């Protein structure tokens, strides 16, 4: 995915079942069934990073931030709930980003929708 980071992220999010996009706090945000946020774009909105924030399985935030603090961080406002910050202004593996986005979706989406995803 050689596109702009926002377009690449948008494509990954909107490929998931019943996902919609809308602006929240001035940034593109992706929701399941228009209600539950699972990914939020962060274009230098709160700091100097181009990144996205996403829901994460229990313990994932701590493990990923500890392992690669130059790529992952605890985002403001939602970090205390276990959400993960993922930098997009560093070399990016879009296959890995796709896995992170899909896991964020699995954390938030109802089982009827996650059952439609390949394992």
N, C-alpha and C positions, 0 to 999 in steps of 0.2 A: 504494500500500500504506500505508494509514493505521493499520495495526495497530501493536502494540508491535514494536520492532526485532527482538526474538528471534523472534517469530512470523513476521515477514516473511522473516527470514533462514532460518528453518527450512523454510518453504514453498519457497524457492528451492533449497535444498540437496536436500530430499527429492524434488523433481521430477526429479532427474537419475537415470539408470539405476543400479540396484543400490546405492543409498546407504542407509546406516543411521545412526542417531543413538545415542550413548551418552554418559554423563558421563565426562569425563577431567579430573582435577585439579579436580573440582567444577564444571566448566563443560560445557554441551552441546558436543559435538564430532561432526562428520560424517565418515564413512568410506566408502570405496569397497569393496564386498564385505566389509565388516566388518573390514578389515585396514589399509588405508592412509588416514590422516587427510589431508583436504584443506582443511577449514575448522574453526576453533575459536572459539567465542564467548568474549569477555573482558569480563565485567561488573565492571569496577573491581577485578579480581582481582590485578593486578600494579601498577596505578597508578590515576590518577583518571579514566581514560577508559573509556567504553562503546565497545566496538569488536569487531572480529573479526580473527583472524589467518588467513592463507590461503597456500597454495602459490602461486607466481607464476612465470611464464616467466623465463628468464635475462634480467637487465638491467631487468626491469619495476620491481622494488622501487626501485632507485636513481633511475630516471627519474621515477616517480610521486611519490616523497618529495621530490625536488628541485623538481618542478613545483608541488606543492600540499602543503607540509609541515603545513598546518593540517588536512588531511583524511587524509593517509597518513603512516605512520611505520614504522621498523624495529622489529619487536616483539622483546621479550626471548626468549631461549632458542632461537628458530627463525630470527631475523633474519639470522644469519650464514649460513644456508642459502638465503638469497634470498627468504624468506617476506615477505609484505606485511601490515602492520597497516592496517586501515581503520576510521576513526572512525565511530561511529553516533550520537554525541551532538552532531553538527553537522548543518546541513541536508543531507539525504540524497536522492540521485537513485537510486531503486530500480531503474530500468532499467540504470543503470551498475553498480549493485551486482550485478545479475543477470549482467551480462557478466563482472565480476571473479570471481564464484563459478564460472561456467561455465569460465573460463580456468583457475582453480585445479583444477577437476575434470579438465580436459584434461591438466594437468601430471602428475597422479597416476594417473589411470585407464588401464587397458590399452587398446590400440588397438581391440580388439573392442567395447569399450563406447563409446569416443569416436566410433567410426564411426556409432553410433546417434544422435548429436547433429546437429541441423541446422547447416549452415555459414552 
